[in-house]
Amino acid sequence: MRFQPHEQVVIAAALRALASGDGKRFDDLLWLGLGDRAQDAYSHLEAKALIDNPTSISAIRLSPKGHAALAHLNASSRVA
């Protein structure tokens, strides 16, 4: 699944919220930023094993693989 650049920005922001332990903000950012595509993002993140426990906002966590992906996103978005 491919996401547009503006969608990728939303997903990265949501993953950052999740990395800080805020599952509610993660969910809000996806739904507010992506609308109907939020479910596609959830499915993609789950299929890629980037999130754990996606069935409960209070239990959802960024997986170790998700932390690595977020670190890569953060490093690639830095300006030299």
PDB file of N, CA, C and O in Angstrom:
ATOM      1  N   MET A   1       0.845  -1.172   0.000  1.00  0.00           N
ATOM      2  CA  MET A   1       0.000   0.000   0.000  1.00  0.00           C
ATOM      3  C   MET A   1       0.896   1.242   0.000  1.00  0.00           C
ATOM      4  O   MET A   1       1.897   1.309   0.713  1.00  0.00           O
ATOM      5  N   ARG A   2       0.516   2.191  -0.798  1.00  0.00           N
ATOM      6  CA  ARG A   2       1.273   3.444  -0.899  1.00  0.00           C
ATOM      7  C   ARG A   2       0.443   4.566  -0.304  1.00  0.00           C
ATOM      8  O   ARG A   2      -0.768   4.648  -0.505  1.00  0.00           O
ATOM      9  N   PHE A   3       1.122   5.421   0.430  1.00  0.00           N
ATOM     10  CA  PHE A   3       0.487   6.604   0.991  1.00  0.00           C
ATOM     11  C   PHE A   3       1.116   7.831   0.368  1.00  0.00           C
ATOM     12  O   PHE A   3       2.316   7.858   0.095  1.00  0.00           O
ATOM     13  N   GLN A   4       0.305   8.837   0.148  1.00  0.00           N
ATOM     14  CA  GLN A   4       0.774  10.109  -0.407  1.00  0.00           C
ATOM     15  C   GLN A   4       1.692  10.786   0.611  1.00  0.00           C
ATOM     16  O   GLN A   4       1.608  10.499   1.805  1.00  0.00           O
ATOM     17  N   PRO A   5       2.570  11.687   0.146  1.00  0.00           N
ATOM     18  CA  PRO A   5       3.491  12.348   1.080  1.00  0.00           C
ATOM     19  C   PRO A   5       2.801  13.019   2.272  1.00  0.00           C
ATOM     20  O   PRO A   5       3.286  12.920   3.399  1.00  0.00           O
ATOM     21  N   HIS A   6       1.680  13.697   2.035  1.00  0.00           N
ATOM     22  CA  HIS A   6       0.992  14.339   3.163  1.00  0.00           C
ATOM     23  C   HIS A   6       0.419  13.300   4.130  1.00  0.00           C
ATOM     24  O   HIS A   6       0.321  13.556   5.330  1.00  0.00           O
ATOM     25  N   GLU A   7       0.046  12.140   3.615  1.00  0.00           N
ATOM     26  CA  GLU A   7      -0.438  11.067   4.473  1.00  0.00           C
ATOM     27  C   GLU A   7       0.714  10.475   5.295  1.00  0.00           C
ATOM     28  O   GLU A   7       0.532  10.109   6.456  1.00  0.00           O
ATOM     29  N   GLN A   8       1.875  10.386   4.693  1.00  0.00           N
ATOM     30  CA  GLN A   8       3.050   9.874   5.390  1.00  0.00           C
ATOM     31  C   GLN A   8       3.423  10.777   6.561  1.00  0.00           C
ATOM     32  O   GLN A   8       3.844  10.294   7.612  1.00  0.00           O
ATOM     33  N   VAL A   9       3.269  12.080   6.381  1.00  0.00           N
ATOM     34  CA  VAL A   9       3.545  13.034   7.463  1.00  0.00           C
ATOM     35  C   VAL A   9       2.593  12.787   8.629  1.00  0.00           C
ATOM     36  O   VAL A   9       3.008  12.796   9.788  1.00  0.00           O
ATOM     37  N   VAL A  10       1.332  12.571   8.324  1.00  0.00           N
ATOM     38  CA  VAL A  10       0.327  12.294   9.358  1.00  0.00           C
ATOM     39  C   VAL A  10       0.666  10.993  10.086  1.00  0.00           C
ATOM     40  O   VAL A  10       0.613  10.937  11.315  1.00  0.00           O
ATOM     41  N   ILE A  11       1.006   9.968   9.347  1.00  0.00           N
ATOM     42  CA  ILE A  11       1.328   8.676   9.947  1.00  0.00           C
ATOM     43  C   ILE A  11       2.566   8.794  10.836  1.00  0.00           C
ATOM     44  O   ILE A  11       2.596   8.222  11.926  1.00  0.00           O
ATOM     45  N   ALA A  12       3.568   9.513  10.395  1.00  0.00           N
ATOM     46  CA  ALA A  12       4.780   9.704  11.198  1.00  0.00           C
ATOM     47  C   ALA A  12       4.448  10.440  12.500  1.00  0.00           C
ATOM     48  O   ALA A  12       4.952  10.073  13.562  1.00  0.00           O
ATOM     49  N   ALA A  13       3.618  11.460  12.426  1.00  0.00           N
ATOM     50  CA  ALA A  13       3.221  12.196  13.635  1.00  0.00           C
ATOM     51  C   ALA A  13       2.451  11.281  14.585  1.00  0.00           C
ATOM     52  O   ALA A  13       2.640  11.338  15.800  1.00  0.00           O
ATOM     53  N   ALA A  14       1.597  10.451  14.034  1.00  0.00           N
ATOM     54  CA  ALA A  14       0.834   9.517  14.862  1.00  0.00           C
ATOM     55  C   ALA A  14       1.762   8.503  15.526  1.00  0.00           C
ATOM     56  O   ALA A  14       1.580   8.168  16.697  1.00  0.00           O
ATOM     57  N   LEU A  15       2.747   8.017  14.791  1.00  0.00           N
ATOM     58  CA  LEU A  15       3.699   7.062  15.370  1.00  0.00           C
ATOM     59  C   LEU A  15       4.517   7.717  16.479  1.00  0.00           C
ATOM     60  O   LEU A  15       4.843   7.069  17.474  1.00  0.00           O
ATOM     61  N   ARG A  16       4.850   8.993  16.316  1.00  0.00           N
ATOM     62  CA  ARG A  16       5.579   9.702  17.378  1.00  0.00           C
ATOM     63  C   ARG A  16       4.727   9.782  18.647  1.00  0.00           C
ATOM     64  O   ARG A  16       5.239   9.609  19.752  1.00  0.00           O
ATOM     65  N   ALA A  17       3.441  10.043  18.487  1.00  0.00           N
ATOM     66  CA  ALA A  17       2.540  10.077  19.642  1.00  0.00           C
ATOM     67  C   ALA A  17       2.490   8.708  20.309  1.00  0.00           C
ATOM     68  O   ALA A  17       2.504   8.602  21.536  1.00  0.00           O
ATOM     69  N   LEU A  18       2.431   7.680  19.501  1.00  0.00           N
ATOM     70  CA  LEU A  18       2.374   6.325  20.041  1.00  0.00           C
ATOM     71  C   LEU A  18       3.677   5.968  20.753  1.00  0.00           C
ATOM     72  O   LEU A  18       3.660   5.292  21.782  1.00  0.00           O
ATOM     73  N   ALA A  19       4.797   6.417  20.213  1.00  0.00           N
ATOM     74  CA  ALA A  19       6.092   6.154  20.840  1.00  0.00           C
ATOM     75  C   ALA A  19       6.171   6.773  22.232  1.00  0.00           C
ATOM     76  O   ALA A  19       6.878   6.266  23.102  1.00  0.00           O
ATOM     77  N   SER A  20       5.446   7.866  22.439  1.00  0.00           N
ATOM     78  CA  SER A  20       5.434   8.493  23.764  1.00  0.00           C
ATOM     79  C   SER A  20       4.350   7.895  24.658  1.00  0.00           C
ATOM     80  O   SER A  20       4.130   8.368  25.773  1.00  0.00           O
ATOM     81  N   GLY A  21       3.673   6.856  24.168  1.00  0.00           N
ATOM     82  CA  GLY A  21       2.689   6.143  24.970  1.00  0.00           C
ATOM     83  C   GLY A  21       1.279   6.689  24.894  1.00  0.00           C
ATOM     84  O   GLY A  21       0.431   6.327  25.709  1.00  0.00           O
ATOM     85  N   ASP A  22       1.014   7.553  23.932  1.00  0.00           N
ATOM     86  CA  ASP A  22      -0.306   8.184  23.834  1.00  0.00           C
ATOM     87  C   ASP A  22      -1.129   7.559  22.701  1.00  0.00           C
ATOM     88  O   ASP A  22      -1.178   8.079  21.587  1.00  0.00           O
ATOM     89  N   GLY A  23      -1.770   6.436  23.016  1.00  0.00           N
ATOM     90  CA  GLY A  23      -2.576   5.731  22.024  1.00  0.00           C
ATOM     91  C   GLY A  23      -3.773   6.535  21.548  1.00  0.00           C
ATOM     92  O   GLY A  23      -4.156   6.448  20.381  1.00  0.00           O
ATOM     93  N   LYS A  24      -4.368   7.315  22.440  1.00  0.00           N
ATOM     94  CA  LYS A  24      -5.520   8.141  22.060  1.00  0.00           C
ATOM     95  C   LYS A  24      -5.110   9.191  21.037  1.00  0.00           C
ATOM     96  O   LYS A  24      -5.804   9.397  20.041  1.00  0.00           O
ATOM     97  N   ARG A  25      -3.987   9.854  21.280  1.00  0.00           N
ATOM     98  CA  ARG A  25      -3.507  10.871  20.318  1.00  0.00           C
ATOM     99  C   ARG A  25      -3.151  10.215  18.984  1.00  0.00           C
ATOM    100  O   ARG A  25      -3.431  10.772  17.923  1.00  0.00           O
ATOM    101  N   PHE A  26      -2.537   9.040  19.037  1.00  0.00           N
ATOM    102  CA  PHE A  26      -2.229   8.280  17.827  1.00  0.00           C
ATOM    103  C   PHE A  26      -3.500   8.089  16.996  1.00  0.00           C
ATOM    104  O   PHE A  26      -3.533   8.381  15.801  1.00  0.00           O
ATOM    105  N   ASP A  27      -4.530   7.597  17.656  1.00  0.00           N
ATOM    106  CA  ASP A  27      -5.806   7.346  16.982  1.00  0.00           C
ATOM    107  C   ASP A  27      -6.403   8.646  16.437  1.00  0.00           C
ATOM    108  O   ASP A  27      -6.853   8.697  15.292  1.00  0.00           O
ATOM    109  N   ASP A  28      -6.404   9.682  17.256  1.00  0.00           N
ATOM    110  CA  ASP A  28      -6.952  10.975  16.816  1.00  0.00           C
ATOM    111  C   ASP A  28      -6.214  11.519  15.606  1.00  0.00           C
ATOM    112  O   ASP A  28      -6.837  11.977  14.648  1.00  0.00           O
ATOM    113  N   LEU A  29      -4.884  11.471  15.647  1.00  0.00           N
ATOM    114  CA  LEU A  29      -4.097  11.993  14.520  1.00  0.00           C
ATOM    115  C   LEU A  29      -4.405  11.238  13.226  1.00  0.00           C
ATOM    116  O   LEU A  29      -4.547  11.846  12.165  1.00  0.00           O
ATOM    117  N   LEU A  30      -4.508   9.924  13.321  1.00  0.00           N
ATOM    118  CA  LEU A  30      -4.820   9.151  12.111  1.00  0.00           C
ATOM    119  C   LEU A  30      -6.196   9.502  11.564  1.00  0.00           C
ATOM    120  O   LEU A  30      -6.336   9.766  10.369  1.00  0.00           O
ATOM    121  N   TRP A  31      -7.225   9.509  12.428  1.00  0.00           N
ATOM    122  CA  TRP A  31      -8.580   9.755  11.944  1.00  0.00           C
ATOM    123  C   TRP A  31      -8.772  11.192  11.477  1.00  0.00           C
ATOM    124  O   TRP A  31      -9.411  11.432  10.453  1.00  0.00           O
ATOM    125  N   LEU A  32      -8.226  12.143  12.218  1.00  0.00           N
ATOM    126  CA  LEU A  32      -8.385  13.542  11.814  1.00  0.00           C
ATOM    127  C   LEU A  32      -7.547  13.876  10.578  1.00  0.00           C
ATOM    128  O   LEU A  32      -7.961  14.664   9.727  1.00  0.00           O
ATOM    129  N   GLY A  33      -6.370  13.269  10.492  1.00  0.00           N
ATOM    130  CA  GLY A  33      -5.467  13.573   9.381  1.00  0.00           C
ATOM    131  C   GLY A  33      -5.751  12.802   8.106  1.00  0.00           C
ATOM    132  O   GLY A  33      -5.469  13.284   7.009  1.00  0.00           O
ATOM    133  N   LEU A  34      -6.312  11.596   8.245  1.00  0.00           N
ATOM    134  CA  LEU A  34      -6.502  10.738   7.074  1.00  0.00           C
ATOM    135  C   LEU A  34      -7.954  10.461   6.734  1.00  0.00           C
ATOM    136  O   LEU A  34      -8.253   9.988   5.638  1.00  0.00           O
ATOM    137  N   GLY A  35      -8.852  10.745   7.649  1.00  0.00           N
ATOM    138  CA  GLY A  35     -10.262  10.470   7.386  1.00  0.00           C
ATOM    139  C   GLY A  35     -10.484   8.995   7.142  1.00  0.00           C
ATOM    140  O   GLY A  35     -10.040   8.156   7.926  1.00  0.00           O
ATOM    141  N   ASP A  36     -11.167   8.675   6.060  1.00  0.00           N
ATOM    142  CA  ASP A  36     -11.489   7.287   5.735  1.00  0.00           C
ATOM    143  C   ASP A  36     -10.261   6.422   5.495  1.00  0.00           C
ATOM    144  O   ASP A  36     -10.340   5.198   5.594  1.00  0.00           O
ATOM    145  N   ARG A  37      -9.129   7.039   5.182  1.00  0.00           N
ATOM    146  CA  ARG A  37      -7.893   6.264   4.943  1.00  0.00           C
ATOM    147  C   ARG A  37      -7.227   5.825   6.246  1.00  0.00           C
ATOM    148  O   ARG A  37      -6.252   5.074   6.220  1.00  0.00           O
ATOM    149  N   ALA A  38      -7.748   6.289   7.389  1.00  0.00           N
ATOM    150  CA  ALA A  38      -7.162   5.893   8.673  1.00  0.00           C
ATOM    151  C   ALA A  38      -7.210   4.377   8.846  1.00  0.00           C
ATOM    152  O   ALA A  38      -6.250   3.784   9.339  1.00  0.00           O
ATOM    153  N   GLN A  39      -8.296   3.752   8.455  1.00  0.00           N
ATOM    154  CA  GLN A  39      -8.399   2.297   8.592  1.00  0.00           C
ATOM    155  C   GLN A  39      -7.356   1.605   7.719  1.00  0.00           C
ATOM    156  O   GLN A  39      -6.798   0.580   8.112  1.00  0.00           O
ATOM    157  N   ASP A  40      -7.092   2.158   6.537  1.00  0.00           N
ATOM    158  CA  ASP A  40      -6.029   1.605   5.682  1.00  0.00           C
ATOM    159  C   ASP A  40      -4.679   1.704   6.390  1.00  0.00           C
ATOM    160  O   ASP A  40      -3.872   0.775   6.331  1.00  0.00           O
ATOM    161  N   ALA A  41      -4.436   2.836   7.059  1.00  0.00           N
ATOM    162  CA  ALA A  41      -3.179   3.028   7.777  1.00  0.00           C
ATOM    163  C   ALA A  41      -3.066   2.030   8.922  1.00  0.00           C
ATOM    164  O   ALA A  41      -2.015   1.417   9.109  1.00  0.00           O
ATOM    165  N   TYR A  42      -4.141   1.862   9.688  1.00  0.00           N
ATOM    166  CA  TYR A  42      -4.131   0.877  10.771  1.00  0.00           C
ATOM    167  C   TYR A  42      -3.797  -0.511  10.219  1.00  0.00           C
ATOM    168  O   TYR A  42      -2.938  -1.209  10.758  1.00  0.00           O
ATOM    169  N   SER A  43      -4.469  -0.898   9.161  1.00  0.00           N
ATOM    170  CA  SER A  43      -4.243  -2.222   8.569  1.00  0.00           C
ATOM    171  C   SER A  43      -2.811  -2.383   8.101  1.00  0.00           C
ATOM    172  O   SER A  43      -2.195  -3.430   8.305  1.00  0.00           O
ATOM    173  N   HIS A  44      -2.284  -1.345   7.474  1.00  0.00           N
ATOM    174  CA  HIS A  44      -0.910  -1.386   6.967  1.00  0.00           C
ATOM    175  C   HIS A  44       0.086  -1.496   8.121  1.00  0.00           C
ATOM    176  O   HIS A  44       1.006  -2.312   8.074  1.00  0.00           O
ATOM    177  N   LEU A  45      -0.096  -0.675   9.157  1.00  0.00           N
ATOM    178  CA  LEU A  45       0.816  -0.693  10.297  1.00  0.00           C
ATOM    179  C   LEU A  45       0.764  -2.037  11.021  1.00  0.00           C
ATOM    180  O   LEU A  45       1.786  -2.533  11.493  1.00  0.00           O
ATOM    181  N   GLU A  46      -0.415  -2.614  11.105  1.00  0.00           N
ATOM    182  CA  GLU A  46      -0.553  -3.927  11.732  1.00  0.00           C
ATOM    183  C   GLU A  46       0.081  -5.014  10.862  1.00  0.00           C
ATOM    184  O   GLU A  46       0.789  -5.882  11.374  1.00  0.00           O
ATOM    185  N   ALA A  47      -0.168  -4.971   9.561  1.00  0.00           N
ATOM    186  CA  ALA A  47       0.392  -5.975   8.651  1.00  0.00           C
ATOM    187  C   ALA A  47       1.921  -5.937   8.634  1.00  0.00           C
ATOM    188  O   ALA A  47       2.571  -6.974   8.496  1.00  0.00           O
ATOM    189  N   LYS A  48       2.480  -4.761   8.773  1.00  0.00           N
ATOM    190  CA  LYS A  48       3.937  -4.601   8.797  1.00  0.00           C
ATOM    191  C   LYS A  48       4.520  -4.816  10.198  1.00  0.00           C
ATOM    192  O   LYS A  48       5.726  -4.676  10.398  1.00  0.00           O
ATOM    193  N   ALA A  49       3.662  -5.154  11.161  1.00  0.00           N
ATOM    194  CA  ALA A  49       4.056  -5.414  12.552  1.00  0.00           C
ATOM    195  C   ALA A  49       4.726  -4.204  13.199  1.00  0.00           C
ATOM    196  O   ALA A  49       5.665  -4.350  13.982  1.00  0.00           O
ATOM    197  N   LEU A  50       4.232  -3.002  12.864  1.00  0.00           N
ATOM    198  CA  LEU A  50       4.773  -1.790  13.459  1.00  0.00           C
ATOM    199  C   LEU A  50       4.030  -1.404  14.733  1.00  0.00           C
ATOM    200  O   LEU A  50       4.541  -0.640  15.552  1.00  0.00           O
ATOM    201  N   ILE A  51       2.817  -1.940  14.896  1.00  0.00           N
ATOM    202  CA  ILE A  51       2.034  -1.674  16.103  1.00  0.00           C
ATOM    203  C   ILE A  51       1.582  -2.995  16.711  1.00  0.00           C
ATOM    204  O   ILE A  51       1.384  -3.992  16.017  1.00  0.00           O
ATOM    205  N   ASP A  52       1.426  -2.968  18.039  1.00  0.00           N
ATOM    206  CA  ASP A  52       0.923  -4.121  18.785  1.00  0.00           C
ATOM    207  C   ASP A  52      -0.399  -3.749  19.438  1.00  0.00           C
ATOM    208  O   ASP A  52      -0.601  -2.592  19.805  1.00  0.00           O
ATOM    209  N   ASN A  53      -1.297  -4.708  19.587  1.00  0.00           N
ATOM    210  CA  ASN A  53      -2.594  -4.528  20.239  1.00  0.00           C
ATOM    211  C   ASN A  53      -3.448  -3.440  19.592  1.00  0.00           C
ATOM    212  O   ASN A  53      -3.955  -2.572  20.301  1.00  0.00           O
ATOM    213  N   PRO A  54      -3.626  -3.457  18.274  1.00  0.00           N
ATOM    214  CA  PRO A  54      -4.375  -2.386  17.612  1.00  0.00           C
ATOM    215  C   PRO A  54      -5.878  -2.398  17.872  1.00  0.00           C
ATOM    216  O   PRO A  54      -6.585  -1.495  17.423  1.00  0.00           O
ATOM    217  N   THR A  55      -6.375  -3.392  18.579  1.00  0.00           N
ATOM    218  CA  THR A  55      -7.820  -3.461  18.815  1.00  0.00           C
ATOM    219  C   THR A  55      -8.280  -2.598  19.979  1.00  0.00           C
ATOM    220  O   THR A  55      -9.481  -2.392  20.153  1.00  0.00           O
ATOM    221  N   SER A  56      -7.351  -2.091  20.778  1.00  0.00           N
ATOM    222  CA  SER A  56      -7.706  -1.262  21.926  1.00  0.00           C
ATOM    223  C   SER A  56      -6.801  -0.035  21.991  1.00  0.00           C
ATOM    224  O   SER A  56      -5.580  -0.164  22.083  1.00  0.00           O
ATOM    225  N   ILE A  57      -7.395   1.141  21.943  1.00  0.00           N
ATOM    226  CA  ILE A  57      -6.609   2.379  21.979  1.00  0.00           C
ATOM    227  C   ILE A  57      -5.769   2.458  23.241  1.00  0.00           C
ATOM    228  O   ILE A  57      -4.638   2.942  23.208  1.00  0.00           O
ATOM    229  N   SER A  58      -6.314   1.988  24.350  1.00  0.00           N
ATOM    230  CA  SER A  58      -5.581   2.070  25.610  1.00  0.00           C
ATOM    231  C   SER A  58      -4.428   1.073  25.687  1.00  0.00           C
ATOM    232  O   SER A  58      -3.504   1.254  26.480  1.00  0.00           O
ATOM    233  N   ALA A  59      -4.475   0.024  24.872  1.00  0.00           N
ATOM    234  CA  ALA A  59      -3.433  -1.008  24.914  1.00  0.00           C
ATOM    235  C   ALA A  59      -2.473  -0.932  23.733  1.00  0.00           C
ATOM    236  O   ALA A  59      -1.439  -1.600  23.746  1.00  0.00           O
ATOM    237  N   ILE A  60      -2.783  -0.149  22.727  1.00  0.00           N
ATOM    238  CA  ILE A  60      -1.950  -0.109  21.525  1.00  0.00           C
ATOM    239  C   ILE A  60      -0.550   0.397  21.863  1.00  0.00           C
ATOM    240  O   ILE A  60      -0.383   1.336  22.641  1.00  0.00           O
ATOM    241  N   ARG A  61       0.434  -0.235  21.272  1.00  0.00           N
ATOM    242  CA  ARG A  61       1.833   0.113  21.513  1.00  0.00           C
ATOM    243  C   ARG A  61       2.602   0.077  20.200  1.00  0.00           C
ATOM    244  O   ARG A  61       2.224  -0.612  19.252  1.00  0.00           O
ATOM    245  N   LEU A  62       3.673   0.826  20.172  1.00  0.00           N
ATOM    246  CA  LEU A  62       4.595   0.771  19.045  1.00  0.00           C
ATOM    247  C   LEU A  62       5.493  -0.440  19.271  1.00  0.00           C
ATOM    248  O   LEU A  62       6.106  -0.566  20.331  1.00  0.00           O
ATOM    249  N   SER A  63       5.574  -1.322  18.297  1.00  0.00           N
ATOM    250  CA  SER A  63       6.387  -2.523  18.426  1.00  0.00           C
ATOM    251  C   SER A  63       7.869  -2.162  18.288  1.00  0.00           C
ATOM    252  O   SER A  63       8.195  -1.050  17.873  1.00  0.00           O
ATOM    253  N   PRO A  64       8.765  -3.087  18.631  1.00  0.00           N
ATOM    254  CA  PRO A  64      10.188  -2.817  18.406  1.00  0.00           C
ATOM    255  C   PRO A  64      10.486  -2.480  16.936  1.00  0.00           C
ATOM    256  O   PRO A  64      11.309  -1.613  16.641  1.00  0.00           O
ATOM    257  N   LYS A  65       9.812  -3.170  16.038  1.00  0.00           N
ATOM    258  CA  LYS A  65       9.978  -2.876  14.608  1.00  0.00           C
ATOM    259  C   LYS A  65       9.450  -1.468  14.296  1.00  0.00           C
ATOM    260  O   LYS A  65      10.010  -0.763  13.457  1.00  0.00           O
ATOM    261  N   GLY A  66       8.381  -1.069  14.969  1.00  0.00           N
ATOM    262  CA  GLY A  66       7.830   0.273  14.802  1.00  0.00           C
ATOM    263  C   GLY A  66       8.779   1.338  15.309  1.00  0.00           C
ATOM    264  O   GLY A  66       8.915   2.395  14.692  1.00  0.00           O
ATOM    265  N   HIS A  67       9.445   1.070  16.438  1.00  0.00           N
ATOM    266  CA  HIS A  67      10.439   2.015  16.961  1.00  0.00           C
ATOM    267  C   HIS A  67      11.582   2.200  15.962  1.00  0.00           C
ATOM    268  O   HIS A  67      12.053   3.317  15.750  1.00  0.00           O
ATOM    269  N   ALA A  68      12.021   1.105  15.354  1.00  0.00           N
ATOM    270  CA  ALA A  68      13.096   1.184  14.362  1.00  0.00           C
ATOM    271  C   ALA A  68      12.648   1.982  13.140  1.00  0.00           C
ATOM    272  O   ALA A  68      13.403   2.800  12.615  1.00  0.00           O
ATOM    273  N   ALA A  69      11.417   1.739  12.690  1.00  0.00           N
ATOM    274  CA  ALA A  69      10.894   2.476  11.533  1.00  0.00           C
ATOM    275  C   ALA A  69      10.766   3.961  11.847  1.00  0.00           C
ATOM    276  O   ALA A  69      11.060   4.804  11.000  1.00  0.00           O
ATOM    277  N   LEU A  70      10.329   4.283  13.062  1.00  0.00           N
ATOM    278  CA  LEU A  70      10.199   5.681  13.459  1.00  0.00           C
ATOM    279  C   LEU A  70      11.565   6.351  13.550  1.00  0.00           C
ATOM    280  O   LEU A  70      11.711   7.504  13.146  1.00  0.00           O
ATOM    281  N   ALA A  71      12.557   5.654  14.070  1.00  0.00           N
ATOM    282  CA  ALA A  71      13.918   6.204  14.124  1.00  0.00           C
ATOM    283  C   ALA A  71      14.425   6.501  12.718  1.00  0.00           C
ATOM    284  O   ALA A  71      15.067   7.525  12.483  1.00  0.00           O
ATOM    285  N   HIS A  72      14.131   5.602  11.790  1.00  0.00           N
ATOM    286  CA  HIS A  72      14.526   5.819  10.392  1.00  0.00           C
ATOM    287  C   HIS A  72      13.806   7.030   9.800  1.00  0.00           C
ATOM    288  O   HIS A  72      14.417   7.839   9.102  1.00  0.00           O
ATOM    289  N   LEU A  73      12.523   7.152  10.077  1.00  0.00           N
ATOM    290  CA  LEU A  73      11.757   8.313   9.602  1.00  0.00           C
ATOM    291  C   LEU A  73      12.316   9.614  10.172  1.00  0.00           C
ATOM    292  O   LEU A  73      12.470  10.598   9.449  1.00  0.00           O
ATOM    293  N   ASN A  74      12.616   9.614  11.462  1.00  0.00           N
ATOM    294  CA  ASN A  74      13.154  10.806  12.099  1.00  0.00           C
ATOM    295  C   ASN A  74      14.507  11.181  11.522  1.00  0.00           C
ATOM    296  O   ASN A  74      14.781  12.358  11.289  1.00  0.00           O
ATOM    297  N   ALA A  75      15.355  10.187  11.289  1.00  0.00           N
ATOM    298  CA  ALA A  75      16.679  10.457  10.734  1.00  0.00           C
ATOM    299  C   ALA A  75      16.597  10.954   9.299  1.00  0.00           C
ATOM    300  O   ALA A  75      17.364  11.831   8.903  1.00  0.00           O
ATOM    301  N   SER A  76      15.681  10.405   8.520  1.00  0.00           N
ATOM    302  CA  SER A  76      15.583  10.806   7.114  1.00  0.00           C
ATOM    303  C   SER A  76      14.920  12.162   6.943  1.00  0.00           C
ATOM    304  O   SER A  76      15.028  12.776   5.881  1.00  0.00           O
ATOM    305  N   SER A  77      14.227  12.643   7.990  1.00  0.00           N
ATOM    306  CA  SER A  77      13.557  13.940   7.850  1.00  0.00           C
ATOM    307  C   SER A  77      14.392  15.083   8.405  1.00  0.00           C
ATOM    308  O   SER A  77      13.980  16.240   8.321  1.00  0.00           O
ATOM    309  N   ARG A  78      15.548  14.786   8.967  1.00  0.00           N
ATOM    310  CA  ARG A  78      16.421  15.843   9.494  1.00  0.00           C
ATOM    311  C   ARG A  78      17.057  16.622   8.368  1.00  0.00           C
ATOM    312  O   ARG A  78      17.420  16.064   7.333  1.00  0.00           O
ATOM    313  N   VAL A  79      17.184  17.901   8.578  1.00  0.00           N
ATOM    314  CA  VAL A  79      17.846  18.763   7.592  1.00  0.00           C
ATOM    315  C   VAL A  79      19.300  18.920   8.009  1.00  0.00           C
ATOM    316  O   VAL A  79      19.595  19.181   9.175  1.00  0.00           O
ATOM    317  N   ALA A  80      20.190  18.761   7.068  1.00  0.00           N
ATOM    318  CA  ALA A  80      21.630  18.850   7.366  1.00  0.00           C
ATOM    319  C   ALA A  80      22.051  20.283   7.637  1.00  0.00           C
ATOM    320  O   ALA A  80      23.224  20.542   7.904  1.00  0.00           O
TER     321      ALA A  80
END
